[in-house]
């Protein structure tokens, strides 16, 4: 028997529904995150089929109201989709119904439309926050879009877009369910700029240069208190050093302001005149449960309450950095949390100010050393930085152009934006995000061979401290070269092998707000000895660049950069397909635009890229062009048409387009939602009146559309009902004449207009 002989319920869907019936929503402790996400995706796919089946049943029953079961299924689907949005946003966006299907479902289930996701575009102000785990080895990025009257929790389908900081105005296109959103397109609607707050005697910017005015609020909770050593003096010592620490002295005398002054060559510091530490303030909640009583870390609520509690002691208009030091409340598992950049912060007494916020857990900064490490990390986020990562390519320092390698989010032991160290922010961070290094004066872009001398990163006054070396010819990948020396309170704490070589970070299209350190001693497992050592040459096997360290002194590093012949480096093609999901009636076809690119390096010969498609076995598959002969870097596009036989099971099916060349292959996965064929009755009501339908039972006072299953072809009776002081003047389109009733057989798409006019004598032709 053909499993698709009915309009819904093919065996894969039945199996997925069986999983739901057996409680597949409960994931076992041993299941991997990938397995959990795949299971949730299967559940959403199964719910899609169930919803479309209920819609088909409703159309055939000609009922005016959906069943209770429809409300239950739509609500359960929405909850599962939102969970998938949080864990696998790309899959969730592809499994969300296309806009045309959502329109039909909203018409079929108007009372349950609130459970349906929406596709569209939303604008607002971004709040970007990073939660750093207690060991500074894992994190969670939190994106919230503040709009008039609501806050959307945002995930991105794909990599985080570059240039995101708190306070930026964004236009996000994608799909949302309730307050959860997956963005597929991002428009930065304003230029990145510093917020400014003015005090009576100074101008404090919320940017990365100039004085940083910091207020710290120590916080106690009803059930959780800060340790006795977490005093105002201790925090002042962390921020400003021994001169401001009272009895909380430390050796060596490290501080956040000293770290920033040295790293920035005196461009950024904490202003002692505008540094205030207050508290501990006593709050009346532990902020560790949600509205249902479940464990929940509500640091946003804690921060708001702490600002209110400190409002009488602090003029928040004087500050652009707000730091909370909080006890462990049993629900917050991080060491620290921080905004990336600044946004609007509101104080009851002082109004709205532009500031960043950071939350430090007191137990994670119990010593001056750990306090400086944690605060330079969290307030590094406030300055606009993401993490300092390591990028590992196994037995070689760097893979092919475009290769992702293996990222360790906190893996750079030479930057405090990595995991628990005193390293200065990397040169790529200092130049790209912080503006501490100026092009020409402090770093130089290199695209041709030569010998270059760099001042050590700790040297004063600031000279040429870094090279930004293009990785070969004709690409957008860069090597950032710098020198670290055994100088001062911070660099002296790093691995000594860094002092005898060149420290190199990598920047390409995937780096974003992070920095990526490379390991030029890949035979060891540590990135602590990552530097390219004196006398060594690294020749890139994938491009035409080589780097040699020719000299290292306590004050300078000399490197020779050479560009030779460009080698032929084969790389797998890329393939993309759009849209990510579409809908088609069974018996019809779906179409995607498929683009392929030859990623071989420029010196390679042209090659043939062949296209293939994967879809359910019964579907037809046809490309406009099945192959292309492409030169390196060249792209081409064609169409993929997928034909769905009739009848076929309603639901959402995964399909794929693939590209295969001599250098490898790639695949782009998409979705097709199969719906039943319908005939649409489009009604226009002109004038003051209404038209009632015999099936489903409803009334329209303006334009409305109703879909009927094409296989049932019902006859629908339309009845015109004039309004007060109007008369019915006649039908046009699929109906004609002036009779109040009209019968329409839905054997195809039909349209009709009912026209009402003013009554000459105050009455009108009416039904009883």
Buried (B, 14 or more C-beta within 10 A) or exposed (E): EEBBEBBBBBEBBBEBBEBBEEEBBEBEEEEEEEEBBBBBBBBBBBBBBBBBBBBBBBBBEBEEEBBEEBBEBBEBBBBBBBBBBBBBBBBBBBBBBBBBBBBBBBBBBEEBBEBBBBBEEBEBBBBBBBBBBBEBBBBEBBBBBBEEEEBBBBBBBEEBBEEBBBBBBBBBBBBBBBEBBBBBEBEBEEEBEBBEBEBEEBEBBBBBBBBBBBBBBBBBBEEBBBEEEBBBBBBBBBBBBBEBBEEBEBEBBBBBBBBBBBBBBEBBBBBBEBBBBBBBBEBEBBBBBEEEEEEBBBBBEBBBBBBBBBBEEBBBBBBBBBBBBBBBBBBBEBBBBBBBBBBBBEBEEBEEBBBBBBBBBBBBBBEBBBBBBBBBBBBBBBBBBBBBBBBBBEEBBBBBBBEEBEBBBBBBBBBBBBBBBBBBBBBBBBBBBBBBBEEEEBBBEBEEEEEBBBBBBBBEEBBBBBBBBBBBBEBEBBBBBBBBBBBBBBBBBBBEBBBBBBBBBBBBEBBBBBBBBBBBBBEEEEBBBBBBBBEBEBEBEBBBBBBBBBEBEEBBBBBBBBBBEBBEBBBBBBBBBEBBBBBBBBBBBBBBBBBBBBBBBBEBEEBEBBBBBEBBEEBEBEBEEEBBEBEBBBBBBBEBBBBBEBBBBBBBBBBBBBBBBEBEBBEBBBBBBBBBBBBBBBBBBBBBBBBBBBBBEBEBEEEBBBBBBBBEEBEBEBBBBBBEEBBBBBBBBBBEEEEBBBEBEBEEBBBBBBBBBEBEEEEBBBEE
